[in-house]
């Protein structure tokens, strides 16, 4: 079975990894099965964001961009994500 999902997120920079590693809230959240933020590898880089349906309307992307930023800010409150580029790319899963 082949499944395609889009991923919307930010590259995990060394600064972001530092904040995430220091965040007790992030470490606790990773133990939860309800954590929406996921990590994905693409082109030899690690990203943090959301997996999306392959059929997400373009009109929803701005709202989802703001949601990703908001969720990451919970764990990295000192980061200015407006200075970081958001990426959208497909992911193919073969099961």
C-alpha positions in Angstrom: 0.0 0.0 0.0 1.3 3.5 -0.9 0.2 6.6 1.1 1.0 10.2 0.2 1.0 13.0 2.8 2.2 16.5 2.7 4.4 17.9 5.4 4.3 21.5 6.5 7.1 22.6 8.9 10.3 24.3 9.7 13.9 22.9 9.5 15.1 22.0 13.0 18.0 24.4 13.3 20.6 23.9 16.0 18.9 26.8 17.9 15.5 25.1 17.7 17.0 21.7 18.8 18.6 23.5 21.8 15.3 25.0 22.9 13.4 21.7 22.4 16.1 19.8 24.3 15.8 22.2 27.2 12.0 22.2 27.2 10.5 20.0 29.8 7.1 20.6 28.2 8.4 19.3 24.9 9.9 16.2 26.5 6.6 15.4 28.2 4.6 16.1 25.0 6.7 13.6 23.1 5.5 10.9 25.4 1.9 11.7 24.5 0.2 9.9 21.6 -1.8 13.1 21.0 1.1 15.4 20.1 0.3 16.9 16.7 3.8 18.2 15.9 5.9 15.5 14.2 9.4 15.3 13.0 10.2 14.4 9.4 13.4 13.9 7.5 13.7 15.2 3.9 16.8 15.8 1.8 19.1 15.1 4.7 17.5 17.6 7.0 15.2 17.2 10.0 11.9 19.2 10.1 9.2 19.8 12.7 5.6 20.4 11.8 2.4 18.7 10.7 1.5 15.9 8.3 -1.4 17.0 6.1 -3.8 15.4 3.8 -2.5 15.4 0.1 -5.7 17.3 -0.8 -5.5 20.3 1.6 -6.9 23.4 0.0 -4.5 26.3 -0.6 -6.9 28.5 1.4 -6.1 26.4 4.5 -2.3 26.7 4.2 -2.1 30.2 5.9 -4.1 29.0 8.9 -2.0 25.9 9.2 1.2 27.9 8.9 0.0 30.0 11.9 -0.9 26.9 13.8 2.5 25.3 13.3 4.2 28.5 14.4 1.9 28.7 17.4 2.5 25.1 18.5 6.3 25.4 18.1 6.3 28.7 20.1 4.8 26.7 23.0 8.1 24.8 23.3 10.5 27.4 21.9 9.0 30.8 23.2 12.2 32.7 22.6 12.5 31.8 18.9 11.3 34.3 16.3 9.9 31.9 13.7 9.1 34.8 11.4 12.8 34.7 10.5 12.6 31.1 9.5 11.3 29.7 6.2 8.3 27.3 6.2 8.5 24.3 3.9 5.8 22.2 2.3 6.8 18.9 0.7 5.3 15.5 -0.1 6.1 12.3 1.8 5.5 8.9 0.4 4.9 5.9 2.7 5.1 2.4 1.4 3.6 -0.2 3.7 
